[in-house]
Amino acid sequence: MLGGKTFLFSAAALVGVSAGLLGSDRSFAADFGGNCCADLEERIAELEATTARKGNRKVSLTISGWVTQQIMGWDDSISSDAYVGTSLNDLGTRLHFDGSASINNEWSAGYSLRFDITGANGFVQDASNARGGEGPPGLLNSYWWIKSERLGRVSVGRQSHSADDTWVDVSGAGSIFAANLVIFDGQNFQLVPQGTGRRAKARWGDIGNCYTTGVGIFADCAGDRTDSVRYDTPTIAGFVASTSWGGDDHWDVALRHAGEFGAFKTAFGMSYHENKGDPRINTITDTSIFQVSFSALHQPTGLFGVVYYGNEDPDGFKDSDQLYLKAGLRTNLTSLGATIFYGEYGRGDDMFSGLEGGAVFSGVTDLCDGFAGTGGNIDTACAGGAAHTSGSTFERFGFGVVQELDAASMALWLKYKNYDGEIDFIDAGGATGKESLENLHIYALGAAIFF
Protein backbone atom coordinates (compact mmCIF):
# COMPACT_ATOMS: atom_id res chain seq x y z
CA MET A 1 0.00 0.00 0.00
CA LEU A 2 -10.37 -1.21 4.86
CA GLY A 3 -12.46 1.55 5.76
CA GLY A 4 -13.00 4.76 3.91
CA LYS A 5 -11.90 6.12 0.57
CA THR A 6 -9.41 8.55 2.00
CA PHE A 7 -7.87 5.83 4.10
CA LEU A 8 -7.67 3.20 1.41
CA PHE A 9 -5.79 5.32 -1.03
CA SER A 10 -3.32 6.06 1.76
CA ALA A 11 -3.16 2.48 3.02
CA ALA A 12 -2.23 1.28 -0.43
CA ALA A 13 0.87 3.45 -0.21
CA LEU A 14 3.60 3.08 1.15
CA VAL A 15 5.27 3.88 2.26
CA GLY A 16 5.88 4.19 2.75
CA VAL A 17 5.92 5.16 2.43
CA SER A 18 7.38 6.23 1.94
CA ALA A 19 9.46 8.42 4.51
CA GLY A 20 7.95 10.90 8.03
CA LEU A 21 10.26 8.92 5.89
CA LEU A 22 7.83 7.76 3.33
CA GLY A 23 5.08 9.93 1.94
CA SER A 24 1.56 9.05 0.99
CA ASP A 25 -1.02 11.31 -0.51
CA ARG A 26 -4.66 10.59 -1.17
CA SER A 27 -6.39 9.11 -4.21
CA PHE A 28 -3.53 7.49 -6.13
CA ALA A 29 -5.72 4.93 -7.81
CA ALA A 30 -8.09 7.62 -9.05
CA ASP A 31 -5.79 10.56 -9.86
CA PHE A 32 -2.29 9.57 -8.73
CA GLY A 33 -2.04 12.04 -5.87
CA GLY A 34 1.20 10.50 -4.56
CA ASN A 35 0.50 7.00 -3.27
CA CYS A 36 2.28 3.82 -4.20
CA CYS A 37 -0.52 1.46 -5.12
CA ALA A 38 -3.19 1.49 -7.80
CA ASP A 39 -5.74 -1.02 -6.51
CA LEU A 40 -8.68 -1.67 -4.15
CA GLU A 41 -11.31 0.38 -6.06
CA GLU A 42 -14.11 -2.07 -5.28
CA ARG A 43 -13.11 -2.14 -1.62
CA ILE A 44 -13.19 1.64 -1.49
CA ALA A 45 -16.74 1.73 -2.85
CA GLU A 46 -17.94 -0.89 -0.38
CA LEU A 47 -16.46 0.77 2.70
CA GLU A 48 -16.79 4.46 1.93
CA ALA A 49 -20.16 4.58 3.71
CA THR A 50 -18.44 3.73 7.01
CA THR A 51 -16.25 6.85 6.96
CA ALA A 52 -17.01 9.43 9.67
CA ARG A 53 -18.02 12.69 7.98
CA LYS A 54 -18.70 16.16 9.24
CA GLY A 55 -17.94 19.75 8.34
CA ASN A 56 -19.52 23.14 7.82
CA ARG A 57 -22.06 23.90 5.13
CA LYS A 58 -19.37 24.44 2.52
CA VAL A 59 -16.35 22.30 3.41
CA SER A 60 -16.60 18.63 4.33
CA LEU A 61 -14.54 16.83 6.96
CA THR A 62 -13.59 13.18 6.51
CA ILE A 63 -11.93 11.36 9.42
CA SER A 64 -10.17 8.10 8.66
CA GLY A 65 -7.00 6.15 9.37
CA TRP A 66 -5.85 2.90 10.92
CA VAL A 67 -4.38 1.32 14.03
CA THR A 68 -1.65 -1.26 13.55
CA GLN A 69 0.44 -3.30 16.03
CA GLN A 70 2.52 -6.46 15.84
CA ILE A 71 4.53 -8.89 17.95
CA MET A 72 8.01 -8.90 16.41
CA GLY A 73 10.47 -11.64 17.28
CA TRP A 74 14.13 -11.33 16.34
CA ASP A 75 17.42 -13.23 16.43
CA ASP A 76 20.74 -11.50 15.63
CA SER A 77 22.96 -14.59 16.31
CA ILE A 78 23.87 -13.25 19.78
CA SER A 79 20.47 -13.30 21.43
CA SER A 80 16.78 -13.34 20.61
CA ASP A 81 13.64 -11.72 22.00
CA ALA A 82 10.18 -10.48 21.05
CA TYR A 83 8.75 -6.95 21.20
CA VAL A 84 5.32 -5.41 20.78
CA GLY A 85 5.10 -2.34 18.60
CA THR A 86 4.03 -0.81 15.34
CA SER A 87 5.87 0.42 12.24
CA LEU A 88 7.00 3.94 11.45
CA ASN A 89 4.88 6.68 9.86
CA ASP A 90 3.22 5.22 6.75
CA LEU A 91 2.65 1.78 8.22
CA GLY A 92 2.25 2.91 11.82
CA THR A 93 -0.96 4.08 13.47
CA ARG A 94 -2.39 7.01 11.48
CA LEU A 95 -5.12 9.65 11.80
CA HIS A 96 -6.37 11.56 8.76
CA PHE A 97 -8.49 14.69 8.43
CA ASP A 98 -9.41 15.46 4.83
CA GLY A 99 -12.00 17.74 3.32
CA SER A 100 -13.19 19.33 0.12
CA ALA A 101 -15.64 21.85 -1.23
CA SER A 102 -17.16 22.35 -4.67
CA ILE A 103 -16.52 25.76 -6.23
CA ASN A 104 -18.51 25.15 -9.42
CA ASN A 105 -19.08 22.36 -11.93
CA GLU A 106 -15.38 22.24 -12.82
CA TRP A 107 -13.42 23.50 -9.83
CA SER A 108 -13.05 22.18 -6.29
CA ALA A 109 -10.75 22.86 -3.35
CA GLY A 110 -9.74 20.98 -0.22
CA TYR A 111 -7.16 20.19 2.44
CA SER A 112 -5.32 17.32 4.12
CA LEU A 113 -4.08 16.96 7.70
CA ARG A 114 -2.46 13.64 8.64
CA PHE A 115 -0.78 12.55 11.84
CA ASP A 116 1.50 9.69 12.84
CA ILE A 117 0.46 8.40 16.29
CA THR A 118 3.96 7.44 17.37
CA GLY A 119 4.64 4.43 19.57
CA ALA A 120 7.29 1.77 20.06
CA ASN A 121 8.06 0.60 16.53
CA GLY A 122 10.20 -1.89 14.64
CA PHE A 123 12.03 0.88 12.80
CA VAL A 124 13.66 2.22 15.99
CA GLN A 125 13.65 -0.82 18.31
CA ASP A 126 16.95 -2.67 18.65
CA ALA A 127 18.52 -5.50 20.65
CA SER A 128 18.63 -3.44 23.86
CA ASN A 129 15.62 -1.19 23.37
CA ALA A 130 12.09 -2.61 23.25
CA ARG A 131 10.46 0.82 23.59
CA GLY A 132 12.26 2.54 20.73
CA GLY A 133 10.21 5.10 18.84
CA GLU A 134 7.84 6.19 21.59
CA GLY A 135 6.98 9.86 21.41
CA PRO A 136 4.26 12.43 20.75
CA PRO A 137 2.13 12.43 17.57
CA GLY A 138 3.89 13.86 14.54
CA LEU A 139 2.54 15.90 11.63
CA LEU A 140 2.82 14.08 8.30
CA ASN A 141 0.72 16.18 5.89
CA SER A 142 -0.61 19.71 6.07
CA TYR A 143 -1.58 21.21 2.72
CA TRP A 144 -4.40 22.71 0.68
CA TRP A 145 -5.27 21.92 -2.91
CA ILE A 146 -7.33 23.31 -5.77
CA LYS A 147 -8.43 21.13 -8.67
CA SER A 148 -9.91 21.48 -12.14
CA GLU A 149 -11.39 18.47 -13.90
CA ARG A 150 -9.82 19.71 -17.16
CA LEU A 151 -6.54 21.24 -15.97
CA GLY A 152 -5.45 19.09 -13.03
CA ARG A 153 -4.60 19.75 -9.36
CA VAL A 154 -2.21 22.08 -7.56
CA SER A 155 -1.36 21.47 -3.88
CA VAL A 156 0.72 23.62 -1.55
CA GLY A 157 2.19 22.71 1.86
CA ARG A 158 3.78 19.76 3.64
CA GLN A 159 3.06 16.74 1.45
CA SER A 160 4.41 13.86 -0.59
CA HIS A 161 6.33 15.26 -3.54
CA SER A 162 5.81 13.68 -6.94
CA ALA A 163 8.72 11.18 -6.76
CA ASP A 164 7.58 9.82 -3.39
CA ASP A 165 6.12 6.31 -3.53
CA THR A 166 7.13 5.51 -7.09
CA TRP A 167 6.77 1.89 -5.99
CA VAL A 168 3.43 0.38 -7.06
CA ASP A 169 1.71 -2.76 -5.79
CA VAL A 170 -1.71 -4.12 -6.77
CA SER A 171 -1.70 -7.11 -4.40
CA GLY A 172 -3.76 -5.37 -1.67
CA ALA A 173 -3.31 -3.13 1.34
CA GLY A 174 -2.78 -6.03 3.77
CA SER A 175 0.10 -7.35 1.66
CA ILE A 176 1.70 -3.89 1.60
CA PHE A 177 1.69 -3.71 5.41
CA ALA A 178 3.34 -7.12 5.67
CA ALA A 179 5.85 -6.81 2.82
CA ASN A 180 7.08 -3.35 1.85
CA LEU A 181 10.19 -2.35 -0.07
CA VAL A 182 11.18 -0.02 2.79
CA ILE A 183 12.85 -1.82 5.75
CA PHE A 184 10.34 -0.72 8.38
CA ASP A 185 11.29 -3.70 10.59
CA GLY A 186 14.77 -4.15 12.05
CA GLN A 187 16.72 -1.32 10.42
CA ASN A 188 18.04 -0.12 13.80
CA PHE A 189 19.43 -3.50 14.91
CA GLN A 190 23.22 -3.57 15.17
CA LEU A 191 25.39 -5.36 12.64
CA VAL A 192 27.29 -8.41 13.91
CA PRO A 193 30.52 -9.31 12.03
CA GLN A 194 30.47 -13.00 11.25
CA GLY A 195 32.07 -15.20 13.90
CA THR A 196 32.75 -12.40 16.40
CA GLY A 197 29.72 -12.64 18.66
CA ARG A 198 29.89 -8.86 19.12
CA ARG A 199 27.56 -6.11 18.01
CA ALA A 200 28.98 -3.15 16.10
CA LYS A 201 27.84 0.44 16.46
CA ALA A 202 26.80 0.34 12.80
CA ARG A 203 23.21 -0.71 12.07
CA TRP A 204 21.35 -2.50 9.28
CA GLY A 205 19.99 0.84 8.18
CA ASP A 206 23.57 2.00 7.57
CA ILE A 207 24.01 -0.69 4.92
CA GLY A 208 20.72 0.37 3.32
CA ASN A 209 21.29 4.13 3.62
CA CYS A 210 19.69 6.76 1.36
CA TYR A 211 21.80 9.87 0.87
CA THR A 212 18.84 12.15 0.09
CA THR A 213 17.24 11.69 3.49
CA GLY A 214 20.28 10.34 5.35
CA VAL A 215 18.15 7.51 6.73
CA GLY A 216 18.44 3.73 6.29
CA ILE A 217 15.21 2.90 4.48
CA PHE A 218 16.81 0.77 1.68
CA ALA A 219 14.62 2.09 -1.17
CA ASP A 220 12.16 4.85 -2.08
CA CYS A 221 15.09 7.14 -1.32
CA ALA A 222 13.10 10.30 -2.07
CA GLY A 223 10.48 9.01 0.35
CA ASP A 224 9.93 11.81 2.80
CA ARG A 225 7.44 14.64 3.05
CA THR A 226 8.51 18.10 2.00
CA ASP A 227 7.21 21.66 2.03
CA SER A 228 6.50 21.93 -1.65
CA VAL A 229 4.26 22.97 -4.51
CA ARG A 230 2.97 20.06 -6.52
CA TYR A 231 1.04 19.74 -9.79
CA ASP A 232 -0.78 16.62 -11.04
CA THR A 233 -2.34 16.43 -14.49
CA PRO A 234 -5.83 14.99 -15.07
CA THR A 235 -5.93 11.29 -15.86
CA ILE A 236 -5.45 10.77 -19.60
CA ALA A 237 -5.82 7.19 -20.88
CA GLY A 238 -4.81 5.98 -17.42
CA PHE A 239 -1.69 8.17 -17.25
CA VAL A 240 -0.98 10.98 -14.80
CA ALA A 241 2.12 13.18 -14.88
CA SER A 242 3.29 15.04 -11.78
CA THR A 243 5.95 17.55 -10.83
CA SER A 244 6.88 19.32 -7.61
CA TRP A 245 9.36 21.85 -6.26
CA GLY A 246 10.22 23.04 -2.78
CA GLY A 247 12.74 23.42 0.00
CA ASP A 248 16.06 25.00 -0.90
CA ASP A 249 15.99 23.32 -3.42
CA HIS A 250 14.57 20.05 -4.67
CA TRP A 251 12.45 19.23 -7.71
CA ASP A 252 11.12 16.13 -9.43
CA VAL A 253 8.93 14.74 -12.18
CA ALA A 254 6.93 11.51 -12.27
CA LEU A 255 4.71 9.50 -14.59
CA ARG A 256 2.21 6.90 -13.38
CA HIS A 257 -0.35 4.63 -14.99
CA ALA A 258 -3.05 2.31 -13.72
CA GLY A 259 -5.33 0.20 -15.87
CA GLU A 260 -6.60 -3.17 -16.96
CA PHE A 261 -5.43 -5.13 -19.98
CA GLY A 262 -7.60 -8.15 -20.58
CA ALA A 263 -7.42 -10.28 -17.43
CA PHE A 264 -4.60 -8.22 -15.90
CA LYS A 265 -4.76 -5.26 -13.54
CA THR A 266 -1.53 -3.28 -13.82
CA ALA A 267 0.22 -0.27 -12.33
CA PHE A 268 3.36 1.56 -13.46
CA GLY A 269 5.44 4.33 -11.89
CA MET A 270 8.58 6.18 -12.96
CA SER A 271 10.25 9.27 -11.47
CA TYR A 272 13.35 11.45 -11.40
CA HIS A 273 14.23 13.50 -8.31
CA GLU A 274 17.01 16.00 -7.70
CA ASN A 275 17.99 17.47 -4.33
CA LYS A 276 20.46 20.37 -4.19
CA GLY A 277 21.19 21.90 -0.83
CA ASP A 278 17.91 21.11 0.94
CA PRO A 279 18.77 19.45 4.29
CA ARG A 280 15.60 17.30 4.43
CA ILE A 281 15.83 14.86 7.38
CA ASN A 282 19.59 14.30 7.62
CA THR A 283 20.82 14.75 4.07
CA ILE A 284 24.39 13.57 3.58
CA THR A 285 25.05 15.20 0.20
CA ASP A 286 23.32 16.49 -2.94
CA THR A 287 21.81 13.66 -4.98
CA SER A 288 19.73 12.67 -7.95
CA ILE A 289 17.45 9.63 -7.91
CA PHE A 290 15.82 7.59 -10.67
CA GLN A 291 13.07 5.06 -9.85
CA VAL A 292 10.82 2.77 -11.88
CA SER A 293 8.29 0.14 -10.82
CA PHE A 294 5.73 -2.18 -12.40
CA SER A 295 3.04 -4.36 -10.82
CA ALA A 296 0.52 -6.78 -12.31
CA LEU A 297 -2.32 -8.93 -10.96
CA HIS A 298 -3.89 -11.73 -13.03
CA GLN A 299 -7.47 -11.37 -11.80
CA PRO A 300 -8.83 -14.85 -12.67
CA THR A 301 -6.04 -16.70 -10.81
CA GLY A 302 -4.92 -14.05 -8.29
CA LEU A 303 -1.25 -14.40 -9.25
CA PHE A 304 0.64 -11.14 -8.85
CA GLY A 305 4.14 -9.72 -9.19
CA VAL A 306 5.93 -6.48 -8.37
CA VAL A 307 9.33 -5.21 -9.53
CA TYR A 308 11.11 -2.02 -8.44
CA TYR A 309 14.49 -0.53 -9.37
CA GLY A 310 16.10 2.60 -7.96
CA ASN A 311 19.44 4.33 -8.58
CA GLU A 312 20.82 7.13 -6.42
CA ASP A 313 23.72 9.29 -7.67
CA PRO A 314 25.18 11.10 -4.63
CA ASP A 315 27.82 13.81 -5.03
CA GLY A 316 31.18 12.54 -3.77
CA PHE A 317 30.08 8.92 -3.30
CA LYS A 318 29.49 5.83 -5.44
CA ASP A 319 26.13 5.36 -7.12
CA SER A 320 23.87 2.98 -5.21
CA ASP A 321 21.35 0.57 -6.71
CA GLN A 322 18.19 -0.90 -5.19
CA LEU A 323 16.17 -3.86 -6.47
CA TYR A 324 12.98 -5.15 -4.87
CA LEU A 325 10.78 -8.04 -6.05
CA LYS A 326 7.56 -9.45 -4.65
CA ALA A 327 5.30 -12.20 -6.00
CA GLY A 328 2.47 -14.30 -4.70
CA LEU A 329 -1.12 -15.38 -4.86
CA ARG A 330 -4.26 -13.48 -3.84
CA THR A 331 -7.05 -16.00 -3.35
CA ASN A 332 -10.38 -16.47 -1.59
CA LEU A 333 -10.03 -19.52 0.64
CA THR A 334 -12.78 -18.44 3.05
CA SER A 335 -15.72 -16.07 3.14
CA LEU A 336 -13.82 -13.83 5.60
CA GLY A 337 -11.87 -12.07 2.85
CA ALA A 338 -8.88 -12.50 0.59
CA THR A 339 -5.94 -14.66 1.68
CA ILE A 340 -2.61 -13.49 0.28
CA PHE A 341 0.53 -15.62 0.11
CA TYR A 342 3.74 -13.82 -0.88
CA GLY A 343 7.50 -13.98 -1.12
CA GLU A 344 9.85 -11.00 -1.36
CA TYR A 345 13.50 -10.31 -2.24
CA GLY A 346 15.60 -7.16 -2.12
CA ARG A 347 19.19 -6.22 -2.89
CA GLY A 348 20.97 -2.91 -2.27
CA ASP A 349 24.46 -2.35 -3.69
CA ASP A 350 26.95 0.25 -2.43
CA MET A 351 24.55 1.83 0.06
CA PHE A 352 26.95 1.51 3.02
CA SER A 353 29.17 4.43 2.03
CA GLY A 354 26.60 6.68 3.63
CA LEU A 355 28.05 5.72 7.01
CA GLU A 356 31.12 7.79 6.22
CA GLY A 357 28.97 10.85 5.57
CA GLY A 358 26.91 10.57 8.74
CA ALA A 359 24.54 7.94 10.14
CA VAL A 360 21.34 8.91 11.94
CA PHE A 361 20.78 5.98 14.28
CA SER A 362 24.28 4.61 14.90
CA GLY A 363 25.81 8.04 15.50
CA VAL A 364 29.12 7.12 13.85
CA THR A 365 30.80 8.99 11.01
CA ASP A 366 33.56 6.66 9.85
CA LEU A 367 33.98 2.96 9.19
CA CYS A 368 36.49 2.26 11.99
CA ASP A 369 34.29 3.81 14.66
CA GLY A 370 31.34 1.82 13.33
CA PHE A 371 33.12 -1.52 13.98
CA ALA A 372 35.48 -0.67 16.84
CA GLY A 373 35.81 -3.41 19.45
CA THR A 374 34.14 -6.16 17.43
CA GLY A 375 37.32 -8.07 16.61
CA GLY A 376 36.18 -8.52 13.02
CA ASN A 377 38.10 -7.90 9.80
CA ILE A 378 37.35 -4.19 9.71
CA ASP A 379 38.30 -3.72 13.36
CA THR A 380 41.58 -5.57 12.78
CA ALA A 381 42.38 -3.53 9.67
CA CYS A 382 41.66 -0.28 11.52
CA ALA A 383 44.36 -1.10 14.07
CA GLY A 384 46.86 -0.23 11.34
CA GLY A 385 45.23 3.06 10.40
CA ALA A 386 42.04 4.35 8.85
CA ALA A 387 40.06 1.99 6.61
CA HIS A 388 37.44 3.04 4.07
CA THR A 389 34.42 1.41 2.51
CA SER A 390 34.86 0.42 -1.14
CA GLY A 391 31.49 -1.29 -1.63
CA SER A 392 28.71 -3.21 0.07
CA THR A 393 25.86 -5.63 -0.56
CA PHE A 394 22.65 -5.86 1.44
CA GLU A 395 20.38 -8.79 0.59
CA ARG A 396 16.99 -9.54 2.13
CA PHE A 397 14.25 -12.06 1.58
CA GLY A 398 11.01 -12.95 3.28
CA PHE A 399 7.67 -14.68 2.98
CA GLY A 400 4.33 -14.64 4.73
CA VAL A 401 0.56 -14.83 4.62
CA VAL A 402 -2.07 -12.14 5.05
CA GLN A 403 -5.74 -12.72 5.91
CA GLU A 404 -8.13 -9.85 5.20
CA LEU A 405 -11.28 -9.67 7.34
CA ASP A 406 -13.79 -7.73 5.27
CA ALA A 407 -16.49 -7.49 7.95
CA ALA A 408 -14.07 -5.83 10.38
CA SER A 409 -12.04 -3.76 7.89
CA MET A 410 -8.99 -5.59 9.18
CA ALA A 411 -5.92 -7.47 7.94
CA LEU A 412 -3.88 -10.05 9.89
CA TRP A 413 -0.38 -11.13 8.88
CA LEU A 414 2.27 -13.68 9.78
CA LYS A 415 5.68 -13.00 8.24
CA TYR A 416 9.39 -13.84 8.24
CA LYS A 417 12.30 -11.63 7.07
CA ASN A 418 16.00 -12.38 6.71
CA TYR A 419 18.76 -9.75 6.32
CA ASP A 420 22.25 -10.58 5.06
CA GLY A 421 25.17 -8.36 4.06
CA GLU A 422 28.84 -7.88 3.19
CA ILE A 423 31.09 -4.83 3.33
CA ASP A 424 34.17 -4.36 1.12
CA PHE A 425 36.91 -2.11 2.49
CA ILE A 426 40.43 -0.82 1.85
CA ASP A 427 42.89 -0.57 4.73
CA ALA A 428 45.51 2.12 5.31
CA GLY A 429 48.06 0.19 3.26
CA GLY A 430 45.79 -0.14 0.25
CA ALA A 431 44.93 -3.81 0.79
CA THR A 432 41.34 -4.89 0.18
CA GLY A 433 39.22 -6.85 2.62
CA LYS A 434 35.69 -8.06 3.24
CA GLU A 435 33.46 -8.21 6.31
CA SER A 436 30.61 -10.74 6.18
CA LEU A 437 27.72 -10.17 8.56
CA GLU A 438 25.61 -12.53 10.62
CA ASN A 439 22.02 -12.79 9.42
CA LEU A 440 19.24 -10.95 11.22
CA HIS A 441 16.04 -13.00 11.49
CA ILE A 442 12.69 -11.27 12.06
CA TYR A 443 9.34 -12.93 12.71
CA ALA A 444 6.11 -11.01 13.19
CA LEU A 445 2.43 -11.60 13.90
CA GLY A 446 0.41 -8.44 13.49
CA ALA A 447 -2.75 -6.72 12.33
CA ALA A 448 -4.12 -3.43 11.09
CA ILE A 449 -7.70 -2.28 11.58
CA PHE A 450 -8.95 0.54 9.39
CA PHE A 451 -11.56 3.18 10.14
Backbone hydrogen bonds, N-H to C=O, Kabsch-Sander energy under -0.5 kcal/mol:
donor,donor_aa,acceptor,acceptor_aa,energy
8,L,4,G,-2.8
9,F,5,K,-2.0
10,S,6,T,-1.3
11,A,7,F,-3.6
12,A,8,L,-2.2
13,A,10,S,-1.7
15,V,17,V,-1.5
16,G,17,V,-2.4
16,G,18,S,-0.6
17,V,14,L,-3.8
17,V,15,V,-9.9
17,V,18,S,-0.7
17,V,23,G,-0.5
18,S,14,L,-1.0
18,S,22,L,-0.7
19,A,21,L,-3.8
19,A,22,L,-1.1
21,L,19,A,-0.5
22,L,17,V,-0.7
22,L,19,A,-1.7
23,G,18,S,-3.6
31,D,27,S,-2.7
32,F,28,F,-2.2
39,D,37,C,-1.1
44,I,40,L,-2.1
45,A,41,E,-2.1
46,E,42,E,-2.0
47,L,43,R,-1.9
48,E,44,I,-1.6
50,T,47,L,-1.8
51,T,48,E,-1.6
52,A,63,I,-0.9
54,K,61,L,-2.9
56,N,59,V,-1.3
60,S,100,S,-2.5
61,L,54,K,-2.9
62,T,98,D,-3.8
63,I,52,A,-2.4
63,I,61,L,-0.5
64,S,96,H,-1.7
66,W,94,R,-1.4
67,V,449,I,-2.3
69,Q,447,A,-1.8
70,Q,85,G,-3.1
71,I,445,L,-3.0
72,M,70,Q,-0.7
72,M,83,Y,-3.1
73,G,71,I,-0.6
73,G,443,Y,-2.9
74,W,81,D,-2.5
75,D,441,H,-1.9
76,D,79,S,-1.9
81,D,74,W,-1.6
83,Y,72,M,-2.6
85,G,70,Q,-2.3
86,T,120,A,-2.7
91,L,88,L,-1.8
92,G,89,N,-0.8
94,R,66,W,-2.4
95,L,115,F,-2.0
96,H,64,S,-3.3
97,F,113,L,-3.3
98,D,62,T,-2.5
99,G,111,Y,-1.8
101,A,109,A,-2.8
103,I,107,W,-2.3
104,N,107,W,-1.8
108,S,147,K,-2.3
109,A,101,A,-2.4
110,G,145,W,-2.4
111,Y,99,G,-1.9
112,S,143,Y,-2.2
113,L,97,F,-2.9
114,R,141,N,-1.9
115,F,95,L,-2.8
116,D,138,G,-2.8
117,I,93,T,-2.3
117,I,115,F,-0.6
118,T,116,D,-1.3
121,N,132,G,-2.7
122,G,86,T,-2.6
124,V,121,N,-1.3
125,Q,121,N,-2.4
126,D,129,N,-1.5
129,N,126,D,-1.5
132,G,129,N,-0.7
134,E,131,R,-1.6
135,G,118,T,-0.5
138,G,116,D,-2.4
140,L,114,R,-3.1
141,N,114,R,-1.2
142,S,158,R,-2.5
143,Y,112,S,-1.8
144,W,156,V,-2.0
145,W,110,G,-2.5
146,I,154,V,-2.4
147,K,108,S,-3.2
148,S,152,G,-3.0
149,E,106,E,-1.5
152,G,148,S,-2.2
153,R,232,D,-2.7
154,V,146,I,-2.5
155,S,230,R,-2.4
156,V,144,W,-2.5
157,G,228,S,-2.1
158,R,142,S,-2.0
159,Q,157,G,-0.6
159,Q,226,T,-2.4
161,H,224,D,-0.6
164,D,161,H,-1.6
166,T,163,A,-0.7
176,I,172,G,-1.5
177,F,173,A,-1.8
178,A,174,G,-1.6
179,A,175,S,-2.7
183,I,217,I,-1.2
184,F,182,V,-1.9
186,G,122,G,-2.3
186,G,184,F,-0.5
189,F,186,G,-1.4
191,L,202,A,-2.7
194,Q,436,S,-3.2
196,T,193,P,-2.0
197,G,193,P,-0.6
200,A,191,L,-3.2
201,K,370,G,-1.3
202,A,370,G,-2.0
204,W,189,F,-2.1
205,G,187,Q,-2.9
206,D,203,R,-0.9
207,I,203,R,-0.7
207,I,204,W,-0.8
208,G,205,G,-0.8
209,N,206,D,-0.7
209,N,351,M,-0.8
210,C,215,V,-1.8
211,Y,209,N,-0.5
214,G,210,C,-2.2
215,V,210,C,-0.8
217,I,215,V,-1.6
218,F,208,G,-2.7
219,A,217,I,-1.7
223,G,220,D,-2.3
224,D,222,A,-1.9
225,R,20,G,-1.0
226,T,159,Q,-2.6
228,S,157,G,-2.4
228,S,226,T,-0.9
229,V,245,W,-2.9
230,R,155,S,-2.7
231,Y,243,T,-2.9
232,D,153,R,-2.5
233,T,241,A,-2.6
236,I,239,F,-2.7
239,F,236,I,-2.2
240,V,256,R,-2.3
242,S,254,A,-2.6
243,T,231,Y,-2.1
244,S,252,D,-1.7
245,W,229,V,-2.1
246,G,250,H,-2.1
247,G,227,D,-1.4
249,D,246,G,-0.5
250,H,246,G,-2.0
251,W,274,E,-2.2
252,D,244,S,-1.9
253,V,272,Y,-2.2
254,A,242,S,-2.5
255,L,270,M,-2.8
256,R,240,V,-2.5
257,H,268,F,-2.4
258,A,238,G,-1.5
259,G,266,T,-1.9
261,F,264,F,-2.6
264,F,261,F,-1.9
265,K,297,L,-2.7
266,T,259,G,-2.8
267,A,295,S,-2.2
268,F,257,H,-2.7
269,G,293,S,-2.4
270,M,255,L,-2.0
271,S,291,Q,-2.5
272,Y,253,V,-2.4
273,H,289,I,-2.7
274,E,251,W,-2.8
275,N,287,T,-2.8
276,K,249,D,-2.8
277,G,275,N,-0.5
278,D,249,D,-0.7
282,N,213,T,-1.8
283,T,279,P,-2.5
284,I,211,Y,-2.0
285,T,211,Y,-0.6
287,T,275,N,-1.6
288,S,313,D,-0.9
289,I,273,H,-3.0
290,F,311,N,-2.5
291,Q,271,S,-2.3
292,V,309,Y,-2.2
293,S,269,G,-2.7
294,F,307,V,-2.3
295,S,267,A,-2.6
296,A,305,G,-2.3
297,L,265,K,-2.7
298,H,303,L,-3.2
299,Q,263,A,-2.4
299,Q,297,L,-1.0
302,G,298,H,-3.2
303,L,298,H,-0.5
304,F,328,G,-2.2
305,G,296,A,-2.1
306,V,326,K,-2.9
307,V,294,F,-2.5
308,Y,324,Y,-2.2
309,Y,292,V,-2.5
310,G,322,Q,-2.4
311,N,290,F,-2.6
312,E,320,S,-2.3
313,D,288,S,-3.1
315,D,286,D,-3.0
317,F,314,P,-1.7
320,S,312,E,-2.3
321,D,349,D,-1.6
322,Q,310,G,-2.8
323,L,347,R,-2.4
324,Y,308,Y,-2.1
325,L,345,Y,-3.2
326,K,306,V,-2.1
327,A,343,G,-2.2
328,G,304,F,-2.0
329,L,341,F,-2.4
330,R,302,G,-2.8
331,T,329,L,-0.6
331,T,339,T,-2.9
333,L,331,T,-0.7
334,T,337,G,-0.6
337,G,334,T,-0.6
339,T,331,T,-3.7
340,I,402,V,-3.0
341,F,329,L,-2.6
341,F,339,T,-0.5
342,Y,400,G,-2.1
343,G,327,A,-2.4
344,E,398,G,-2.8
345,Y,325,L,-2.5
346,G,396,R,-2.8
347,R,323,L,-2.5
348,G,394,F,-2.6
349,D,321,D,-2.5
350,D,392,S,-2.8
354,G,351,M,-0.8
355,L,352,F,-2.4
356,E,353,S,-1.4
357,G,354,G,-1.4
358,G,354,G,-0.6
358,G,355,L,-0.7
359,A,364,V,-0.8
360,V,214,G,-0.6
363,G,359,A,-1.1
370,G,366,D,-1.7
371,F,367,L,-1.0
371,F,368,C,-0.7
372,A,368,C,-0.6
372,A,369,D,-0.6
374,T,371,F,-1.6
380,T,376,G,-2.3
381,A,377,N,-2.3
382,C,378,I,-2.3
383,A,379,D,-0.7
383,A,380,T,-0.8
384,G,381,A,-1.5
385,G,382,C,-1.5
388,H,426,I,-2.3
390,S,424,D,-2.6
391,G,424,D,-1.3
393,T,422,E,-2.5
394,F,348,G,-2.3
395,E,420,D,-2.9
396,R,346,G,-2.5
397,F,418,N,-1.9
398,G,344,E,-2.0
399,F,416,Y,-1.6
400,G,342,Y,-1.8
401,V,414,L,-2.2
402,V,340,I,-2.5
403,Q,412,L,-2.9
404,E,338,A,-2.8
404,E,402,V,-0.5
405,L,410,M,-3.4
406,D,336,L,-2.6
406,D,404,E,-0.7
408,A,405,L,-1.0
409,S,405,L,-0.5
409,S,406,D,-1.2
410,M,405,L,-1.8
411,A,448,A,-2.3
412,L,403,Q,-2.7
413,W,446,G,-2.8
414,L,401,V,-2.2
415,K,444,A,-2.5
416,Y,399,F,-2.3
417,K,442,I,-2.7
418,N,397,F,-2.6
419,Y,440,L,-2.3
420,D,395,E,-2.8
422,E,393,T,-2.2
423,I,435,E,-2.1
424,D,391,G,-3.0
425,F,433,G,-2.3
426,I,388,H,-2.5
427,D,431,A,-2.8
430,G,427,D,-2.0
433,G,425,F,-2.4
435,E,423,I,-2.7
436,S,434,K,-0.5
437,L,421,G,-2.2
438,E,192,V,-3.1
440,L,419,Y,-1.8
441,H,75,D,-2.5
441,H,439,N,-0.5
442,I,417,K,-2.7
443,Y,73,G,-2.7
444,A,415,K,-2.2
445,L,71,I,-2.0
446,G,413,W,-2.2
447,A,69,Q,-2.3
448,A,411,A,-2.2
449,I,67,V,-2.6
450,F,409,S,-3.0
451,F,65,G,-2.4
